[in-house]
Amino acid sequence: MYTLVAATFICIAAFAINYPGNGKSGFGGATGGGSLDINTDLTSIIIDLNRGAGDFNDILVIYIDSKSSGGFSSTKKLTDAQYELQRAISGFDGGLQRSTFNFSDDFKPDYALAFGVKNGDFPGGAILVKLEKEMPFTFISQPTMNDSLSNTAAKYTVSVTPAQIGLQFASSFKFMATYISSTGYRSDEAIGDPMTDFTSGWNEYTSTTPPLIFDRTLPVVFGNFSGALKGAAADLTWSTKTEINFKQFELQKSNNGSTWVTAATIASKNINTGAQYSFTDRNVTDSKTYYRLKLISQDGSYFYSGIIILRKGAVTNIDLLGNPVKNVINLSISNNDAANYKFELFTVDGRRLAVQNYVHVAGTNNVSVNVPANAKGNCILKVINGSEQQSFKIIVE
């Protein structure tokens, strides 16, 4: 009996589900350029934030919907602003400033988990609460958090029990995560939402993106997703790390990052060591096309891949992902051909601060340019590809 139980622990622990960030970098990229791993050991739900390129200086709030009814459709009526973590959950500074997050129609969270590292008077740590309309939230626990004094750790781990978020055993729940300051000043970085057209600040945002789902029985661990345009067609490739009784992928596309349609349905190969997939979308009509994958299990549970963007009509396209920046500048580079890039960062009076090289493979890829400690205020980033140059005005915080 004991041997069988131990084997079950090992089997389940091996299938953590990875949820990538949305690629944005308004607060430096710690969340938008990072990811969440969620797993269970049959006793606890273990949540790992894999830090992206930027320092983890602010607070990650994970909103959790574990019930079939009830919950909140928005943060608009949340008023608990007693301490840093509560202010981040409410998106409210306790005075006049508020950054309202209106959730999608099929997501009404009833719990929130928030955590961050020491910053000023905030000592660092985590809190789990039940959301309430009137102040204060119902306190549930202060989960232990590793490396709560360091903003540069590779991983931050927090654990809760299923019962603490209203679950019987470690069953499934919906969630999304947002990166926000202790004053309720929200960034464009998130996990589970592209934050399309959102500008970091005390601004209102309405999501149309379905929430992410954690299910300990979800039979697939996702790998990579990439694409490249060839004329009027998009060649898309992706991979898995394992598949067990997995059903299918839905390849979804959008022209705005918010409204999605299904372009194709691809059956799983059900190879327990993972598999490679490809699909060519021959109906690319928009100048900019967003793609994502919906991964569906045999029992109907599902989650989404990260989003990639392909642009039609231009061999090369470079987008700045977030501005102002902290520590790193994140760019999206679309180039149908392999290429060598040089990034040069200058002050506005022409003094060069940094140089970085990048080897691009064909397609669309994200790249981070490190910002030196002596760079502050207005700067110019010059991107050089052979005889072609492009410049961006950067605000370094």
Secondary structure by P-SEA (a helix, b strand, c coil): caaaaaaaaaaaaabbbbbbcccccccccccccbbbbbbbccccbbbbbccccccccbbbbbbbbccccccccccccccccccaaaaaaaccccccccbbbbbcccbbbcbbbbbbccccccccccccccccccccccccccccccccccccccbbbbbbccccccccccccccbbbbbbccccccccccccccccccccccbbbbbcbbbbbbbcccccccccccccccccbbbbbbccccccccccccccccccccbbbbcbbbbbccccccbbbbbbbccccccbbbbbbbbbcccccccccbbbbbbccccbbbbbcccccccbbbbbbbbcccbbbbbbbbcccccccbbbbbbbcccbbbbbbbbccccccbbbbbbbcccbbbbbbbbcc
